[in-house]
Amino acid sequence: DIVMTQSPDSLSVSLGERAAINCKSSQSVVYNSNNKNYLAWYQQKPGQPPKLLIYWASTRESGVPDRFSGSGSGTDFTLTISSLQAEDVAVYYCQQYYDTPLTFGPGTRVDIK
Amino acid sequence: EVQLLESGGGLVQPGGSLRLSCAASISSFRSYAMNWVRQAPGKGLEWVSSISGSGVSTNYADSVKGRFTMSRDNSRNTLHLQMNSLRAEDTAVYYCTKASSSGWYAASDIWGQGTMVTVSS
């Protein structure tokens, strides 16, 4: 199984400041035939289902604000919120969909400092 | 509006059975793989199972293999999860999700609101 880890476990950031969450996979999630990273990021606010933010490691889902960006390749990935807003308080999960079992990271909680 | 609506959750005794359903308001439903993902209270996300767009192929987490069966009815745009031999560790909110492609090696771009399953005596 591909194990996903995230750091930090939690993050407190001032409004308008940058937040960065790291995600690492235990093996590469790049599919050689198309050179795509099979990595997604989700946001889950309290009492709500997760919402897809980023797929293919760096492609923003339609309707997602451009302050959210994804980067990285192979085994190391980052989700960056360029200017934290109050509505961004949530838990963020990375997920690999390169192989089954599809696996998620443990989550990173982001709140306001 | 594209949406998924789960139903069928509830309280069941250990060893019991439950059948979850997911009604999908999705055009070209048969074009997409579907998943079940669960979340135990206060915990993270765990993939449970996937089914191809045609319904011919399924895949399961080891933790549920042999106990859970996923199926779909493309004529009714519905998804099912038959859960047998339930254990306390199956207690979770179960989410129905739509994959962004016909295969399950894809991100989940639509999530339902979830249905709670509690396994307890």
Boltz contact constraints between the chains, C-beta under 6 A:
constraints:
  - contact:
      token1: [A, 40]
      token2: [B, 107]
      max_distance: 6.0
  - contact:
      token1: [A, 49]
      token2: [B, 95]
      max_distance: 6.0
  - contact:
      token1: [A, 49]
      token2: [B, 111]
      max_distance: 6.0
  - contact:
      token1: [A, 49]
      token2: [B, 113]
      max_distance: 6.0
  - contact:
      token1: [A, 49]
      token2: [B, 114]
      max_distance: 6.0
  - contact:
      token1: [A, 50]
      token2: [B, 111]
      max_distance: 6.0
  - contact:
      token1: [A, 52]
      token2: [B, 107]
      max_distance: 6.0
  - contact:
      token1: [A, 52]
      token2: [B, 109]
      max_distance: 6.0
  - contact:
      token1: [A, 55]
      token2: [B, 107]
      max_distance: 6.0
  - contact:
      token1: [A, 93]
      token2: [B, 45]
      max_distance: 6.0
  - contact:
      token1: [A, 97]
      token2: [B, 105]
      max_distance: 6.0
  - contact:
      token1: [A, 97]
      token2: [B, 106]
      max_distance: 6.0
  - contact:
      token1: [A, 100]
      token2: [B, 59]
      max_distance: 6.0
  - contact:
      token1: [A, 101]
      token2: [B, 47]
      max_distance: 6.0
  - contact:
      token1: [A, 101]
      token2: [B, 61]
      max_distance: 6.0
  - contact:
      token1: [A, 102]
      token2: [B, 47]
      max_distance: 6.0
  - contact:
      token1: [A, 104]
      token2: [B, 44]
      max_distance: 6.0
  - contact:
      token1: [A, 104]
      token2: [B, 45]
      max_distance: 6.0
  - contact:
      token1: [A, 106]
      token2: [B, 44]
      max_distance: 6.0
  - contact:
      token1: [A, 107]
      token2: [B, 44]
      max_distance: 6.0
